[in-house]
Amino acid sequence: QVPVVESGGGLVQAGGSLRLSCASSDDSFRTYDVGWFRQAPGQEREFVAAIHWGGFGTRIADSVKGRFTISRENAKNTVYLQMNSLKPEDTAVYYCAVDPRPFGPVMTIGADYTGWGQGTQVTVSS
């Protein structure tokens, strides 16, 4: 498994912004699609965004489209999730993971991903 570490979470007021990072010490990270998911208390894990290993395509959940963007900097083995216009309903623990398949479309299902990190808490106050 490719180890990943999420960071960048915190407490922010509604309408504010945060940028989350998903980083790995393993250079093979840059050859995998990476996904961001979130889980709020008492709720199931939810897809947020995913990006092709080369940055050639992205998938964004409808609930965050127009507010969140995903990007990557392979030279730094890092994927970013820029979150703007945050809402209280965005409050959750955010996780990243990699899709270990060598090819195929960018996936939105958590079961297709592996190497989950510990997550980073995002709290949006109203």
N, C-alpha and C positions, 0 to 999 in steps of 0.2 A: 504494500500500500504506500501511496505517496502521502507523507505527512503534510498537513496544512495547519496554519494558525490564523485565526481571525482576529482582527483588532479594529479599533476606531469607533466602537459603540460609545454610548453615553446618554446623558439626559439633555433633551433639547425641547424648546417650546414649539408648539404647533406653528407651522410655517417656516421653521428653520431647516437647516441642512446638516448632513453628516456625510463623511466618506468612509466607508468600510474598506478594509484591505484583507485579502486572503493571500498569504505568502507561504512559500515552501522552500526548504533547504535542498530539496531534490531537484536537480536540473530537468528530470523527465517531466516535471510539472508543466513545462512549456509545451509539451507535446499532447496534452490532454485538454479536452473541453472542460470547462469549470462552471459549476452552477452555484447559485445562492438560493437558499431556502430560509424560511423563518417559521418559528413556532411560538404562538402565544399561549399563555396558561390555559389549560383545559381544551385546547384546540389541536387539530392535527397539523402536522408539518405541511407547509404551503410553499409551492414554487414561487420564486421571485424573479430571477433572471439567470441567463446562462450565456456563455460565449464560446465560440469555436476556438480550437487551440491556436489557430493563426490569426484570430480576430476577424475572420472573414464572414462571420454571421453571428447574430445574437437573437435571443428569445426573451421577451419581457412579458410578465404577467399583466393581464388587463387592469388589475387593481392598482398597479403602480406605473402603468404606461403614461408617458408624458412628464413623469416626476422623477423616475429613477433611470439611470443609465449604467451600463456595465462596460468595462474596458479592461485591457490588460497590457502589461509591460513585461514581455517575456525576458528581456535582459535582466530584469529584477525578480523574475519568478513570482510575479504578483498580479493579482486580479483585483480590480476596484469596483465598488458599488457606490456610485454617487447618488445620494438621496436628497432630493429637494422638495420643498413644499410639504414637509412631513405632517402627518396627521396622527391624532391619538391612536387610531386603529392600526398604525404601523408599529406600535409597540410590540416587541417580541424579542426572542433570542434569534439572532441571525447566524446561520451556518453556511459554510462553503464545503464543497466536495468536488471530486474529479470523476469524469466518465472514463473508465478504463478501456473502452472499446477503441481500437486503432482507427476506425473510420465510421461514418454514418452521420445522420443529422444531429443537430444540437437538441438534446433531450430536455424534457420538462418534468420527468417523473423521478422522484427521489430514489426509487428502487434501482434506477440505472446508474446511480452514483455510489462512490465508495470513498473511504479515507476521510470521513467526517471529522471536522475539528471540534473544539470544545464550545465554540460559539461566542458571540459577543452580544451583550445586552443593549438594546436600543429602547429608550423610554421617551415617549413624546407626551408632554404635558399640555393640557388644553388651556 
